[in-house]
């Protein structure tokens, strides 16, 4: 699975779950692919302003979908520290499906 690092300064979070929610969304394949569509070939991953086009819904701690996204991100961070790459790959597939649901992506 292709991985990349997004370095952006677009938001502060009010809680750990909110931070993980944002991390889950920005590291998902659907959002990475969308952001790449704004990048010129050979010019890196784009500017932070590209995030204005993503339209991430505000975190709602009562929304089960938002909670699931935050929890998957938290698990992925823990598994990364433990060197459990295969488990991370499984969670990333689940994450991508949830992000598609969040943005109502049908494919």
N, C-alpha and C positions, 0 to 999 in steps of 0.2 A: 504494500500500500504506500502510495506517495505521501510523504509528510513534508510539512513546511513550518516555518516559524513566522508568525505574524507579529510585528512589532508596531503597536499603535498606542496612541494616547488619546482615547476618545471618551473615556468614562471612568468615574470612580464608582465603587460599589458600596452599598450600605451594610452588606453582610457577606459572610463566607458563601452561603448558598447562591446569592446573586452573582458573586464573582465567578463561581463555578458554572453558573448558567451562561454567562457571557463567554466564558472560555469554551464551553461545549459548543456553542453556536459558531463562534469564530473559527474553531478548529475542525468543524464538520466539512466533509467533502462538498456538499451542495453550496455552502457559503464560500469555501476556498475557490471552487470553480467559478462562481459568480464574480468574485473579486478579481480573479485572473482575467476575466473578460474585459476588465478596465485597464489592464496593464499592457504596455507596449512590449513587444518582443525584445529581450535583452535589457530591459529597464528595471528589472526587479519585480517586486510584487505590488507596486502601486503606492499611492500616497495615502496617509490616514484619512483624507477626505472621502475616499471611496466608501468608507463605512456609512456615509450619509445615504447611500443608495441601498443598503441592506435592509434597513427598516426593522431592526430587532424590536420585538414587542417588549414593553416594560416588564420587568420581573414581577411576578405575582406569587408570593409564597403559598397561596392557597390553591394555585393551579397545579394539578397533578402532573401535567406535561412539563411545566417549568421545574417542578421538584425532581422529576425523573432525569431531566437534562443535567441538573446540578449534581445529582447523585452519581450519574455516569462519569462526569468530569472528575469528581472527587475520587472515584474508584480508579480511574485511569491514572491520575497523579500518584496514587498510592502504589498501584501495580508497576508503574515506571520505576519508582524507587526500589521495588523488589525485583526488577529485571524480568517481569512476566509479560514479555512482548506478545505471546500468542493470546493471552487473555485480553490484552488491550485491543488486539485486532477484532476479537469477537464483540467487544463493547463498542468499538468504533462503528461497526455495521449497524448495531442497534441505535447508536447515536444518530447516524445518518438518516435512518428511518424516522426517528422522532423529529429531527429538524425538518425533514420533508413534510411531516404532519403539521409542524408549527407554521410553516410558510405555505401550506396547502399545495405542495408540489405533487403532481399526480404521477410522474414517471417513476 
